[in-house]
Amino acid sequence: MFCTLWFVPQGCSYHRRLKPVTLLKKKRKITKMAEEQEVIQIEVLCKQLYESQDPIVRDQAEKAVVAFQESPDTLSKCQALLERSDSSYSQLLAATTLAKLINRSTTSLSTQQRLDIKNYVLNYLATRPKLANFVIQALVSLFARITKLSWFDILKEEFVFHNVMNDVGTFLQGPAEMCTVGIQLLSQLVVEMNQVTEADANRSLAKHRKIASSFRDTQLFEMFRLACSLLDAARVKPLDLNDERQHALIAALLRLAHNCLTFDFIGTTSDESSDDLCTVQVSTNNDELCSHTNGKFTGNFLILVGERGVNLCYL
């Protein structure tokens, strides 16, 4: 189970003697009540932090949130927030806190724990279609970040974080809203693999390039081909772009295609301060790209190459 893999401390020993059932039930009830009370308190803090007009109240709430993020049982608290909170601000706090924890050190969590977190995020997105957009984006970013940092982790002789296309398969088979979330997951992962964050630079630029190169060679073309295929399917259908769901899906597909086309194939844009590179690089492994699109991709979707890079527009 997800929760047991997350929150059982390593090296923990358990009493062999079982406690009476009544005492166990009572303890569980007390623990559940305490967690619910803490969730309520955090919801209040988040509301004060994001909505209060009083700077003193916001400052106090911010300090309490920082204490929450640095507490030793952060993982269990984040899960409680995601499971029980109806507040979008609290869900955002849980997602960003998990991202900070993962950025801080990947060694503090086992491969299995990180895999469980990734799978939990995917399941959370798939089963909660009414999440606020900023919560979805935070969870999508968390998925991308943990996938990148765990890219070469092996479990049972398998690179378990390489199954990206399978991860989003459920989303792509769902309605337009779910399909959009699936495309966002892929698009953000392309961005994450392509960018060098401060945390990446502090670890190792060489490791970043190794991860990015592996992703480029094993995943990137499949993602671009998926974007082309879905855009091609949309081309032959009458689209109602006044429908927000269809519009969001097309925009997400264009963004995914854009991110794939602007991927740093040869590692020349590790300096984020430079905007000089405006060439579309296409890997020599992707020669079938032209035959796959067959001129249809640009029939309804215009690709503009300019000084700032590549822009794709729906016609």
C-alpha positions, 0 to 999 in steps of 0.5 A, a space after each residue: 500500500 502507498 501509505 505504508 511504503 511512504 511512512 514506515 520509518 526504516 529500521 523500525 521494530 515492532 512489538 511482537 505482542 499484539 495489543 487488545 483490539 479495543 485499544 487498537 481501535 481507540 488509538 486509530 480513532 484518536 489518531 484519525 481525529 488528530 489528523 483531521 484537526 491538523 488538516 483543519 488548522 493547515 487549511 486555516 493557515 493557507 487561507 490566511 497566507 493567500 487571502 488575508 490582507 493583514 501583513 502580520 497575519 500573512 507573516 505568521 501564517 508563512 512561518 507556520 507553513 515553513 515549520 510544516 514543510 520542515 517537520 520530520 513527519 512531512 510526508 504523512 501530513 502531505 498525504 493527509 492534506 491531499 486525502 482529506 482537505 477540500 481546500 485548493 490552497 492546502 492541496 497546493 501546499 502539499 504538492 509544493 512541499 513534496 516537490 521541495 522535499 524531493 529537490 532537497 535530497 533523493 537519498 532520503 527516500 527509497 526508490 520504492 517510496 518515490 515510485 509510490 509517490 509518483 503513482 499516487 500523484 497519477 492516481 490522484 489526478 485521474 480520480 479528481 477531475 475537479 481540481 483547481 488548475 493551479 493544483 493540477 499544474 503543481 501536481 504535474 510539475 511534481 510528477 515531472 520532477 520526481 521522474 527526472 530525478 529518479 530516471 536511472 533508478 532501478 527496481 527489480 532490474 527495471 528502470 521503473 521511471 521510464 514507463 512514461 507513455 504507460 503512465 499517461 495511457 489511462 488519461 489519454 483514453 478518458 474524456 477531453 479533460 482527462 486527456 488534456 491532463 495526460 498531455 500536460 504530464 508529457 509536456 511538463 516532463 519534456 520541459 523538465 528534462 530540457 531545463 537546468 534548474 539551480 538544484 540540477 546545477 548544484 548536483 551535476 550538469 553532466 548527470 543532467 545531460 546524461 538524463 536528458 540524452 537518455 530521455 531524448 533517445 527513448 521517449 521524446 520522439 514517441 511523445 512528438 508522434 503522439 502529439 502529431 497523431 492527435 492533432 491529425 485526428 483533430 484536423 479531420 473532425 469539426 472542432 468547436 473552439 468555443 468549447 473550452 475543453 476542446 480548446 484546452 486539449 488542442 492548446 496542450 497538444 500544440 504545447 507538447 509539440 512545441 516543447 518537443 521541437 525546441 528540445 535541446 538535442 545537442 546540449 547547447 543551451 545549458 546556459 539559461 541566460 542565453 537566448 541566442 539559439 533559435 534553431 529547431 534541432 531534429 535528432 538524426 534518429 527521427 528521420 521518419 518525422 517527415 513521412 509520419 506528418 506527411 504534410 498534414 501537421 502543417 495543414 491546419 497547424 502553423 509552425 512559426 520559427 522566429 528569433 525567440 524560438 518556435 511558435 505553433 498556431 491553430 489555423 
